């Protein structure tokens, strides 16, 4: 196991880049970026999210996210609306078309990651998720980031 920070950083970076490359190869068939996929995935809960939370989830700076959201609005995949709790803020939500696209993308990504054999056994995947959440917390992350619906805490509380 890597004991020095640079070794751990190297392993994490390598795993992240290989994972993104694999997912991007699937998303290329749909002319979709990993960042757009991340946005659609976050918004699929139907709740609507502030731009700050979306930027955090997509790992994008605000100007890049604004450009991406503009593109997704132009494609009729998302829409913006004023937050009824704070009229100074904007919420982003999926359109029905966006929900359908997100479902197609997710099915394709899941099919790729599950065929012909899963990358990790289920217990290994759960253990890896737990360890990565612990590491993110220890490094000062803003919260637990998982793929489970009710467990996702993304963005800053406001």
N, C-alpha and C positions, 0 to 999 in steps of 0.2 A: 504494500500500500504506500502511496505517496505520502511522505511525511513533511516535505518542504513545500511551502506555498507555491513555488513556481512549478513543481511537479504536478500538484493538484490542479492548478490553473491550466496547465498543458492538457491534462486528461479531460477536464471539463470542456475546454475549448474544442478539442478534437471530437469529443462525443457530440457536442452541440452542432458543430459544422457538418459532420457526417449526417446527423439527423435532419438538419435543415436541407441539405443537399438531396436526401432521399425524399422528403416531403415535397420539396420544390419540383422534383422530377414528376411527381403525380399531379401537382397543381398546374404544371406547364400545359398539360392536356386541356385544361379549362381556362387557360390564359389568366391565371390568378397568382398573385404573389403570396409569400408566406405571411407578410404583414396584413394583407387584406383578409386572408384566411383567419388569422388571429382575431381581427376585428369582428368578422362575421360570427366566429365562434363565441366570443364574449357576448355579443348582442343577441345570440340565439335564446337567451333566457327570457326574452320578452320584456324585461324590466326597463330598458333604456338606461344608458350610462352617460355620465359627464365626460367631456373630452379628456380630462385629466386621467380618469380611470382607463379610458380607451387607450390613451398614449402609453400608460404604464403597461397595460396588457400586451400591446403590440410592440413594445420596446422601441418606440419612435419619439423623436422630439416633436414638440407642438407644431412647428411649421410643416414638417413632413406629414404629420397626421392630418392636418387641415387639408393638404393637397390630396391625400388618399381619400378622405371622407368626401371631398368635392367630387372625385372620380366615381365613388360608390353611389353618391346621390345622382350623378349624371346617368349611371347605369340602372337607376331605379332599384337599387339593392338596399339602401338605407335612407332614412329621412331624419331631419333635425326638427326638434320642437322645443319650445321654451319650457323650462322646468317649472311646474306649478308651485313648488315649494320655495323656489328662489328664482324670480323672473329675470335675474341678471345672468343666469346660467342656461346652457343649452344641453338638452339630452339628445343622444343619438339612438335610433332604434332601427330594427330591420323592417323592411317592407315584406309583404307576402312573397314577392319574387326573391328577395334576399334570403328568406327562410328556406325556400326551395333550393336555392343555389348552395347555401350552407349545408343542407342535408346531402346533396349530391357530392359535394367536396368531401364531407366527413366520411361518407360511405367509401369513396375511392381511396382516401388515405388509410382508413381502417383495413380495407381489403389488401392494400399493399403491405401494411405492417403486420398483418396476420398470415400472409401466405408466403411460402408454403408451410412454414412453421413460425410460431410467434417468436419474436426476438428474445423474450425472457419468459420464464415460467411465471404464472400469476403471482405466486408468493415472492418471487424475486422482483417483480415489477412493483409490488406494494412496498417491499423493503427499500428499493431504490428511491421511490417517491418519498418515503418517510425520511430517509437519510438526506435527500436533497432539500427537503423542507427544513430539517434540522440545521443543515449547513447554511441555508439562506437566512434562517433566523439568527444563527450565530454570527453571521457576517453583517447583520444589521438590516436584513430585508424588511420590507413593509408588511409582511404577512405571509400567510400560507397560500401558495398558488398550486392548485391541483386541477384535475380535469373533472372531479366530481361536482355536480351542480351546487349543492348546498354548502360546499366547503370552500368555495372560491372567494378569497378576500383579496381583491385587486384594487390598487389605487389608494389614494389618501382619503381618510374620512373627512368630510366637510359638513 
